[in-house]
């Protein structure tokens, strides 16, 4: 449900204060109990045991015969990490048999989806920095609505394989436990899934095309055969230099591709976030005909 106007407490509104749009990291006190209540309702004993094992948490005798109580009540466990693990490990993603899901976890698939929607609403209402990623089944950091809409449009408007890599890159960049090296791997693969068959169809079919070879075609071998839908100074479709520059920026920024090279190192979080946003733009351009062959 969309609010007719943004909520603001009476005292702040009467005082003429600006809207408080602060997003809170961690678990603020007003979200702690609602999130634990959600966790208790949405987690079975078997799932709780699996989460504890995957998080490498030892069983504690003070929680007799109940992995679920330990998972929900133990203040030493990071609550967001626990919830993220529940999202990732939930049996609804792997069990295709509805009867088995019900028998083992007392849940239907519709129950699970509704539960995760309720969790997302809790996080939003409580001003959390995190939201549910329903495609990657994990928590990710919240970004502004305009940026999120651009990402969603790029994912929706491209091939299934490119969309999968793009979603994975986004989750690796903005997830609870970011993995910058993975962001670069997945972001480049997302662009390659669209660029290679578009620019180098035969090499793509043979499995030998890469973003590097695409850059070679567009910058050296056959730039005269391609154009951008964007007009240049003369009002005619411009050359491909802008998109080549973006591709080169993404390709050359991956310092983690090969070990032993002079520039080889782990990628930083700032680099990863820049890379995934650049990949989103490239995938959108390549999927919507911004780069095209000249007539």
GUNUBA-675129 format. One record per residue (C-alpha): residue in one letter; x negated, y negated, z. Coordinates in pm, whole numbers, padded with zeros to 5 digits, always signed. Each point is the difference from the previous one (the first is absolute). Layout:
GUNUBA-675129
aXYZ ...
//
This chain:
GUNUBA-675129
x+00000+00000+00000 x-00136-00343-00097 x+00044-00278+00254 x+00185-00311-00119 x-00271-00207+00167 x-00320+00099+00183 x+00054+00070+00369 x-00135-00254+00248 x+00056-00007+00379 x+00233-00277+00115 x-00264-00176+00212 x-00248-00014-00289 x+00265-00115-00245 x+00116-00284+00228 x-00359-00104+00056 x-00059-00023-00376 x-00276+00261+00005 x-00101+00176-00323 x+00103+00360-00054 x-00225+00252+00173 x-00118+00235-00276 x-00284+00156+00201 x-00067+00367-00071 x-00128+00195+00300 x-00278+00257-00017 x+00009+00299+00231 x+00314+00065+00206 x+00137-00307+00182 x+00188+00071+00321 x+00344-00056-00154 x-00066+00272-00259 x-00155+00261+00228 x+00314+00161+00139 x+00206-00016-00321 x-00283+00171-00189 x-00035+00270+00267 x+00375+00058-00011 x-00020+00036-00379 x-00294+00240+00034 x+00184+00214+00254 x+00310+00022-00220 x-00185+00062-00326 x-00264+00255+00102 x+00046+00371+00063 x-00214+00209+00237 x-00172+00169-00294 x-00076-00328-00176 x-00127-00151+00328 x-00239+00290+00046 x-00132-00041-00355 x-00052-00374+00048 x-00194+00056+00325 x-00219+00260-00169 x-00071-00220-00304 x-00080-00297+00225 x-00230+00231+00201 x+00186-00069+00325 x-00042+00268+00268 x+00307+00142+00173 x+00050-00148+00348 x+00144+00209+00287 x+00197-00297+00134 x+00232+00040-00300 x+00110+00361+00062 x+00125+00190-00302 x+00066-00315-00198 x-00226-00128-00274 x+00277-00243-00087 x+00006-00159+00345 x-00378-00039-00011 x+00019-00161-00343 x+00277-00241+00097 x-00098-00087+00358 x-00379+00001+00020 x-00107-00367+00027 x-00355+00090-00101 x+00109+00087-00354 x+00014-00281-00253 x+00370-00016-00084 x-00043-00123-00358 x-00255+00273-00072 x+00245+00259+00133 x+00288-00136-00210 x-00219-00017-00310 x-00096+00365+00054 x+00367+00100+00037 x+00076-00172-00330 x-00287+00174-00179 x+00049+00347+00146 x+00378+00019-00001 x+00120+00338-00132 x+00264-00166-00216 x-00273-00074-00258 x-00106+00364-00035 x+00312+00202+00081 x+00234+00043-00295 x+00234+00230+00191 x+00258-00208+00187 x+00097+00294+00220 x-00360+00053+00107 x-00037-00371+00080 x+00310+00016+00217 x-00091+00329+00172 x-00352-00108+00088 x+00046-00372+00065 x+00375-00056+00043 x-00002-00263-00277 x+00143-00035-00349 x-00182-00190-00274 x+00262-00274+00017 x-00063-00025+00376 x-00371-00050-00066 x+00052-00273-00260 x+00246-00182+00224 x-00240+00032+00293 x-00285-00158-00194 x+00226-00281-00118 x+00089-00064+00365 x-00371-00008+00088 x-00068-00251-00278 x+00284-00219+00127 x-00142+00012+00355 x-00343-00108-00122 x+00147-00283-00207 x+00232-00129+00273 x-00282+00013+00255 x-00237-00203-00218 x-00250+00283-00045 x-00295-00041-00233 x+00086+00347-00133 x+00276+00154-00209 x+00084+00346-00131 x-00135+00097-00340 x+00269+00242-00116 x-00204+00123-00297 x-00326+00073+00182 x+00173+00104+00327 x-00208-00220+00229 x-00018-00341+00164 x-00149-00286-00198 x-00058-00364+00078 x+00277-00234-00101 x-00071-00260-00272 x+00213-00294-00109 x+00316+00078-00198 x-00128-00146-00327 x-00314+00212+00005 x+00194+00312+00093 x+00246-00061-00284 x-00289-00026-00248 x-00146+00329+00121 x+00338+00172-00015 x+00059-00129-00353 x-00341+00123-00118 x+00061+00345+00149 x+00350+00023-00147 x-00106-00117-00346 x-00292+00233-00066 x-00059+00371-00053 x+00052+00249+00282 x-00371+00078+00026 x-00106-00365+00007 x+00270-00077+00256 x-00120+00283+00224 x-00359-00126-00004 x+00114-00358+00058 x+00216+00098+00298 x-00288+00203+00145 x-00240-00293-00043 x+00247-00235+00170 x+00046+00233+00296 x-00376+00040+00031 x-00043-00377+00005 x+00285-00093+00233 x+00051+00317+00203 x-00056+00041+00371 x-00345+00147-00070 x-00130-00175-00315 x-00241+00180-00234 x-00163-00261-00229 x-00199+00256-00201 x+00321+00189-00078 x+00167-00326-00102 x-00257-00054-00276 x+00020+00360-00121 x+00380-00007-00021 x+00029-00356-00132 x-00236+00070-00290 x+00176+00328-00079 x+00334-00182-00004 x-00131-00244-00261 x-00162+00282-00199 x+00329+00192-00013 x+00149-00286-00202 x-00302-00152-00176 x-00164+00314-00137 x+00292+00139-00204 x+00087-00351-00116 x-00345-00101-00124 x-00175+00334-00061 x+00270+00255-00069 x-00224+00271-00152 x-00266-00025+00271 x+00271-00005+00265 x+00149+00320-00141 x-00349+00156+00008 x-00047-00113+00360 x-00306-00215-00074 x+00147-00352+00026 x-00069-00213+00307 x+00055-00359+00099 x-00362-00058-00102 x+00055+00130-00353 x+00321-00205-00029 x-00197-00310+00095 x-00254+00090-00270 x+00268+00022-00268 x+00167-00326+00097 x-00319-00201+00054 x-00241+00133-00266 x+00129+00265-00238 x+00341-00123-00109 x+00112-00320+00174 x+00121-00134-00335 x+00270+00269-00007 x+00163-00109+00324 x+00173-00307+00138 x+00192-00123+00302 x+00362-00108-00012 x-00109-00316+00184 x-00057-00289-00246 x-00333-00176-00029 x-00075-00366-00064 x+00131+00027-00356 x+00329+00147+00118 x-00082+00339-00151 x-00062+00324+00193 x-00332-00030+00177 x-00299+00231+00001 x-00054+00277+00252 x-00274-00168+00204 x+00220-00069+00306 x+00110+00363+00043 x-00351+00127-00074 x-00134-00226+00273 x+00252+00140+00248 x-00086+00358-00096 x-00372-00072+00034 x+00054-00161+00340 x+00174+00316+00127 x-00242+00243-00166 x-00321-00176+00107 x+00119-00064+00357 x+00007+00370+00086 x-00324+00038+00192 x+00103+00336+00146 x+00034+00187-00331 x-00345+00165-00002 x-00243+00076+00279 x-00369-00084-00029 x+00043-00309-00217 x-00158-00327+00120 x+00338-00163+00058 x+00170+00313+00140 x+00183-00064+00329 x+00338+00026+00167 x+00265-00245-00119 x+00131-00263+00241 x+00365-00054+00092 x+00006-00342-00169 x-00135+00154-00320 x+00258+00276+00014 x+00294-00236+00041 x-00122-00215-00290 x-00047+00312-00213 x+00347+00141+00054 x+00166-00334-00078 x-00207-00026-00318 x+00100+00354-00094 x+00368-00084+00053 x-00029-00289-00247 x-00193+00208-00255 x+00247+00288+00017 x+00290-00241-00043 x-00163-00170-00300 x-00098+00324-00168 x+00341+00158+00059 x+00203-00290-00136 x-00182-00076-00324 x-00202-00303+00103 x-00296+00171-00171 x+00098+00109-00349 x-00148+00089-00337 x+00002-00272-00260 x+00260+00049-00273 
//
